[in-house]
Amino acid sequence: MHEMSLAEGVIQLIEDAAKREGFTRVTGVWLEIGQLAAVETEALRFCFDAVTRNSVAEGAKLEIVDLPGQGWCMKCCETVPMTEHLGACPKCGSHQVQVTGGTEMRVKELEVE
Amino acid sequence: MCTTCGCGPDEVHIDGEHHHHDHGIAYRPRGKGHDHGHDHPHDHGHDHAHHSHAPGTSAARMVQIEQDILSKNNSYADGNRAALAAKGIFALNLVSSPGSGKTTLLCKTIELLKGKRTVAVIEGDQQTDQDAARIRATGASAIQINTGKGCHLDAHMVGHAMEKLDLAERSVLMIENVGNLVCPAAFDLGEAHKVVILSVTEGEDKPIKYPDMFRAADLMLLNKCDLLPYLTFDVDKAIAFARQVNPGLQVIRTSATSGEGMDEWLGWIETGVADVAQAGQVKAAPAAKPAAVSYRPVA
């Protein structure tokens, strides 16, 4: 999916934060990406490298924290782990599973100077 | 000139006008062209203490951001939604692969609603204003957004297009997204619903090949149904695949050519218009949440 747009979303949040907090250099960026968020993390790393050039985050280390996929199985009436989009319940095999976690795409924190 | 923000994609044109920007983030890599030299490896010299969040240099500190990567887009979408709610406008974001018959279906819809309900259209394509011209030929007002290299509309572009369209109260706004079954799924434009159009000349398995879009939609129009006698397309299978990824998805079989399903589709739209009007009487539009930011000094 559009990893370039996501990388631009990240740098936008960083630049907004730089204005607010008055830092001039970012040395580390922590992202939380859910396993079901349809983000190719390798593509995101490549795009991050491209969009951070000549910005406050040039050369910053990018740490991507994977968050596990989770869903609520309507048949089992409980939260079950999900590893893929189509999400059959690993216990009963039903597709009546509502995704409840793992679609996050967040900038968690920055290390700044 | 951008009146609300001054940032956004460089290559975007709204009705042929260049949407220009002199600051902020553009839809392009920074620096001169694509330098793939990678002379700034991500891990150079920063392997100290990152995982413990306790950098060695005294000037370094941690800043908590805790914001969704798409929060900027989402705040524009909230603004659009509030502007639409204030006028009781029912907005739909029409998404599909290229060639599903979105524009033809829209033209037919506008024709059938003529005299009953005002429809305005925002057309998204990478290039040309062919689609907006087709819509205008029906008598409806339409504005074209050319995304240039962009693969989807975002809420910021749509907000500007909405400013240019003189939207009538209690009307319908149709936003025809760029033909693409992947990227537009993630971008809220401020619409009431995403409507995905799947034509029967495509494969039945599109919903499981591109699940994000079918999951993001509330309604699927199974279009070009007049062609079914000439095809091996299995309607039940397609609907089963779509409900596998989105159990709550509503489905209407349509054909702009034969008129099949158009009454049901128009009825669905009217219900939406009534819901928006009712919501407007019950509550005001929710305001955008302020960004949560806090400091954590590094020891």
Contacts between the chains, C-beta under 8 A, distances in Angstrom:
chain1	res1	chain2	res2	distance
A	1	B	182	5.7
A	1	B	183	5.9
A	1	B	185	7.7
A	1	B	186	6.3
A	1	B	212	7.3
A	2	B	151	6.2
A	2	B	152	6.7
A	2	B	182	7.4
A	2	B	183	4.3
A	2	B	186	7.0
A	4	B	27	7.7
A	5	B	27	7.6
A	5	B	152	7.6
A	5	B	154	7.7
A	5	B	183	7.3
A	6	B	69	5.3
A	6	B	70	7.7
A	8	B	25	5.1
A	8	B	27	6.9
A	9	B	69	4.2
A	9	B	70	5.7
A	9	B	71	7.7
A	9	B	72	6.2
A	9	B	73	7.1
A	10	B	69	5.7
A	11	B	25	6.1
A	12	B	24	7.3
A	12	B	25	4.8
A	12	B	72	5.3
A	13	B	65	6.0
A	13	B	67	5.4
A	13	B	69	7.1
A	13	B	71	7.0
A	13	B	72	7.2
A	14	B	65	8.0
A	15	B	24	7.4
A	15	B	25	7.2
A	16	B	291	7.8
A	17	B	63	5.9
A	17	B	65	6.0
A	17	B	293	7.0
A	20	B	293	6.7
A	21	B	63	5.7
A	21	B	293	7.7
A	21	B	295	7.6
A	23	B	61	7.9
A	23	B	63	7.1
A	27	B	46	5.9
A	27	B	55	7.1
A	27	B	60	6.6
A	28	B	46	6.5
A	28	B	50	5.6
A	28	B	55	7.8
A	31	B	69	7.4
A	38	B	186	7.6
A	38	B	212	5.4
A	45	B	42	7.2
A	49	B	38	6.9
A	49	B	40	7.4
A	49	B	42	7.0
A	50	B	29	4.2
A	50	B	30	7.4
A	50	B	34	7.0
A	51	B	25	7.9
A	51	B	29	6.0
A	51	B	30	6.0
A	52	B	30	7.4
A	53	B	29	6.9
A	53	B	30	4.6
A	53	B	31	4.4
A	53	B	35	7.3
A	53	B	40	7.8
A	54	B	30	4.7
A	54	B	31	5.1
A	55	B	30	6.1
A	58	B	40	6.4
A	59	B	40	4.3
A	59	B	42	7.6
A	59	B	44	6.9
A	60	B	42	7.6
A	60	B	46	7.9
A	61	B	42	5.4
A	61	B	43	6.3
A	61	B	46	4.3
A	61	B	50	6.2
A	62	B	42	5.6
A	63	B	50	6.8
A	85	B	211	4.7
A	85	B	212	7.4
A	85	B	215	7.9
A	85	B	245	7.1
A	86	B	208	6.3
A	86	B	211	6.4
A	86	B	244	6.4
A	86	B	245	6.3
A	95	B	244	5.1
A	95	B	247	7.3
A	96	B	247	5.9
A	104	B	68	7.7
A	105	B	68	6.3
A	105	B	69	4.4
A	105	B	70	6.6
A	106	B	65	7.9
A	106	B	66	6.6
A	106	B	67	6.5
A	106	B	68	5.5
A	106	B	69	6.5
A	107	B	65	4.4
A	107	B	66	7.6
A	107	B	67	5.5
A	107	B	69	6.2
A	108	B	64	7.6
A	108	B	65	6.5
A	108	B	66	6.3
A	109	B	53	7.8
A	109	B	62	5.4
A	109	B	63	6.3
A	109	B	64	5.0
A	109	B	65	5.8
A	109	B	66	7.6
A	109	B	296	7.8
A	110	B	62	7.0
A	110	B	63	4.6
A	110	B	65	6.1
A	111	B	50	7.2
A	111	B	53	7.5
A	111	B	55	5.8
A	111	B	60	5.8
A	111	B	61	7.5
A	111	B	62	5.7
A	111	B	63	8.0
A	111	B	298	8.0
A	112	B	60	6.9
A	112	B	61	6.0
A	112	B	62	7.6
A	112	B	63	5.4
A	113	B	57	6.9
A	113	B	59	4.8
A	113	B	60	5.3
A	113	B	61	7.9
